[in-house]
Amino acid sequence: MVTPSTSFAQVATPPARIPIQAVQAIGPEIKSIDVKELERELLPRLVDALQAVFALRKDSTEEVTSTKLTLDINRENKKRKDDQRTPPEEKGYIEGSQPSFSQQKDTNMVKKPRGWPKADTTHNQRKMFRELTLLVIGAAVVLAQRRLALPDPRSCVNRVRHATYRDARGVAHSYFFSWEHAPTRNLEVDWLDARNICRRHCMDAVSLETPQENEFIKQRIARGNVRYIWTSGRKCNFAGCDRADLQPANVLGWFWSGSGVKIGPTTQRNSGDWSHTGGYGQPQPDNREAAQGNDESCLSILNNFYNDGLKWHDVACHHVKPFVCEDSEELLNFVASRNPGIRL
């Protein structure tokens, strides 16, 4: 039996691990967060665009982008000839009016020469509406379908390893620190993206299963003067997490998604490195953003944010941060089993 002094991992009667189906089914909860992000950031802009499409202005100028404009010289000449017989009020061209579709005029926009026949405005608007509707649906589908990534064998072979740490149990893993690698030095991503970047390289976001490993990672954060990082820590609050041994989720539902190992009860302070304070001055995890509709279901290390040193905090998963990757035995074995002779 492992004691709290040597390990953060809770030793429990079966199951001591979160079911692998639950570890892999992170999508549903992330889906709800991502859709909220979509509603907050993308949809308002698209709705404005849709409203602009239907905002009929008598004095609007028909303008089209040069990238979409294709000219047929023969047809243009013919239209200009036809225009000579077209009454001025039917030409549909008002010089000096503002664009009707966008609030900001595109520098690539070109104005139709005087004399072009009036376009079918209703038809064009319906076409734009269909295109924008498809864009909204497509964006929602893409975000809603985010799932854990599979490893890429070549990326696994060439993965960057900044350090190797062997813990008290004799387990040695290599680690990647995003701020120590030039291409990712300033990269900040949400929790799922952090995991997927790691997973592509046969790693996963770091799982801090022992106090020694936790201190090793904290020293690296302090040395790099990094404000915060993502770990693989996750609250089991999605489909399949309604088991009695995981309730209440904020106390008994935390686990390391990179390894599937449960984190001890958050009410037992020696079972983890949770901060004694936070934005509301309450011990972590406090689920502070729940009032705004964001469940704080991912585990981050914050660097003295609340004069509390380097400590664990529950954070809503859509926030962006640097990250630490750790070798994943599961993914390394997966790639090795399907690529005989590969050197990982």
N, C-alpha and C positions, 0 to 999 in steps of 0.2 A: 504494500500500500504506500502510495506516495503522499507525503505530508505536505501541508501548505507551505512549509518553509523551503521546500525544494521545488515545488511546482505550483503553477497557477491553475493547472488543469484539474477540474473536479473529478474525483474518482467516485463513480456512482454505480449502483447496481443497475443491471442492464436496462436500457442501453446507455452506455457511457459516451457514445458518439451520437451526433445528430445523424439521422438516416441520410444516406448519400442522395436519395431522391430530393430531400429537402435542401441539401447543400447545392444541388444543381438547379433547383427550381427557384432561383433568386429572381427570375424574370417577373413574376406577378407583382411583387411589391415595387420593384424598380419601375415597372410599367406605370403604376399609378403616379409615381413621382415624376417620371419623364413626361407624362401627359400633362401634368400641372405646369411643368416648365414650358411645354408647347403652348398651353393656354395663355401663360403669362407673357411669353416673348414672341412666338411666331404668329399665333392666330390673330392678335390685335392688328398686326401689320397687314395680314391678308384680308381681314374684315374691312379695314380702311380701303384697301385696294378694291374690294368688291363693291363697297359703297360708292367709290369714285366711278366705277364702271357705269352704275345706274344713275349717277348725278348728271342728269341731262341739263346742259347749259346752252341757252340759245346762242350765246356768243363764244362757244367753245371752238377751238381750232383743231382740226383733224391733223394729228401728227403721228408719225410712225417711226420706229427706230430704224436706223440705217442697216442694222444687222438683219432685220426681217424684210427689208425693202428690196425687191427684185424688179428690175426695170426691163421691159421689152421695148426696144426703140421703135419698132414698127407700130406696136399698139399705142405707144405714147403719142406718136405723130398722128395716128388716126384719131385718138381721143381729143387732141388739140384741135383737129379740124372739126370734129363734132361739136366742140365747145363753142365754136364761132356761132353755132345755131342754137346754143343753150341760153335761155334767159338768165340774167345775172343773179336773180334771187334763187335759182336752182343750182348754182355752182357749189354751194356748201363750203365756201371759203371766206373766212373773215380775217383780214390781216390784223396782226397785232394782238390777238386774243391769247389766253394762257392755255397750257396743256390741261386736258380734262381728266387724265388718268392718274398722273403722279403729282405729288406735292412738290417734288424737286425735278426740274427739267433735266432730262438726260442730255449730256453734251454731245452725244452721238445722234441726237434726233435731227431729222431733216424735215423741212416743211414742204408739203406738196406744192408744186408749181401752180400758179393761177391757171385755171382752165381745166384741171382734172375734174372728172365727174364726181358728184357727191357719193360717198361710200354708203353702203347699207349699215347705218349706225346700229340699228337694233340687232342685226345679224352679228356684227362684230362684238357687240356687248355680250350677246349670248355665248359666243365662242369664247370670249375672255372669261366669262363666268364658269363655263365648263372646265377650262384649263385651270383656273384658280381653285375650283372645287377639287379637281383631281390632285392638285398640288397639296391642298390641306389634308386630304385623305391619305395621300402617299406619305406625307411627313409623319402623320399620326401612326400609320402602319409601321414605318421604319423604326420609329422610336419605341413603339409598343412591342416590337419583336426583338428587342435587344436580349441576347442570351450570352451565356458563357462561351468564350472562344475555345476552339481546339488548338493544340500546340502545332507549330510549324517545324518540321524536323530540321530544316536548314537554320532557322532562327535559334533553335535549341542548341545546335552544335556551336554556333557563333555567339551565344549569349555572353554579355559582358558580366564579369564577376569582380566586384570591388573588394570583397572580403569573404573569408571562410571562417565560420565559427563552429566550434565543437562544444556542446553544452555538457552539463554534469552527467547526463545520461550516456554520453559518448556519441551522440548524434551530431554529425557534421553536415552543414549546409552552406552553400554559397549564397551571397546576397548582392543585390543591385540597389544602389541608392540613386534615385532619379536626378538629384541635384549635383551629383558627382560626375555625370556623363554629359559632355558638351552638348549633344543634340537634344537632351531633355533637361538641361540645367534650369530653364525657366518654365518648364511644362507643368501645368496643373490640370488635373482631370478629375471627373467624378469617381465615385467608388467603383462602379462596375467597369469603367474604362481602365482604371488602375489595375484591377484584377485581370482584365483581358490582355492588356499590354504584357503583364507578367506571364500569363498563361501561354501566350504565343511563343514564349521563350522557355517553355517547360518549367516555369516558376509560378508562384502565386503571390498575392499580397501577403506580407509577413504575418505569421501566427506566433504570438508571444506566449509560449506555453510554460516557460520557466522564468523565475526572477532574474536569473543570470542572462538569459537571452534578452529580456526586457531592458536590463541595464546596458548591455552591449549596443542595442539599437538607440537607446536614449543618449549614450555618449556620442554616437555618430551624428545624431541630430544636433546636439549641442555644439559639436565641432564645426558643423556646417552652418550654424546659426540659422537653422530652418524653423519657420514659425509653427509648422504643423505638418503631419503626414497622415496618409491612410494606412491602416492595417487591414487584415482580412476579417477583423471582428465584426460580427453581425448579430442582430437580434432576430430570433425566430418568430416572426409575426405575420407570416404568409400562410398560404394553403398547406395543410399538413402539420401545422405547429400548434394544434389545439390539444395536444396530449397533456395529461395532468402533470407530468413531471417537468413540463416547460412553462407552467403557469405559476404566478403571473409572469408574463414574458419579460418585463423590465427587470425582474429579479432572477428568474431561473432560465430565461430563454436565450441568453447570450452564448455564442460559440465562435470558434475560429473556422471560418468557411474554407480557408486554405487547407485545413487538415481534418475538419469535422469534429474536433475535440471541443467538448463543452467548457465554458468558462464557469468558475464557481459562482455561487449566489452573490449578487452585487451588494447584498446587505452584510456580507462577511468581508470586511475590508482586507483581510490577509489573503483572500482568494484572487486578488487582482491588484491593479495599480490605479484604481479609479480616483479621480480628484475629490477632495473634500468640499469643493465649491464649483461655481459656474456662473453663468450670466445672471441667475436669480439668487446666487449665494447659497444654493442647495447642493448637497452631495451628488456626485454623478453615479449613474446616469439619471438625468432629471427630465428627459423628453421635453425640453423647453419649447421647441418649435411646434409642438403638437397643437397649440392654440392657433397657429397659423395654418394648420392643415398639413404640416410636414412631420411625419413620424421620424424622430431621431433614432434610426435603427442601424447606423454604422458606427464603427469605433475608430476614433482618431486620437493620435497623441498630439496635444497642444503644448507649445513651448512657452510656459509662464504667462499664458493669456490672462489669468486672473490672479497673478502673484502666487501661483501654486506650484511653480516648478514645471517639470516635464511630467505630465499626467495624462491618464486616459479620460476621454470625454465621449459621450454619445453625440453624434452629429447627423443631421439629415444627409442622406446619401447623395443628393444632387449637388452638394457643394464641391468645389474643385480644390485639389491639394496635390503637392508632391507625394511620392509614394516609395515604399521599399518592397522589393521583390525577394522572395526566398525560394530556393530549390524546392520543387514539388516531386516527391518520390512517386506519387501516383502518375503524374504526367511524364516524368522521365521513363518510368517503366512502360507506360502506354506507347511512347514513341519507340523505345528500344524493341518492344515486342513486334512492332510492325515494320521495323527497318533493321533487319539482321546485319550485324557488323558495324552499325553506326557508333561513333565515338562521342559520347555525351559528357 
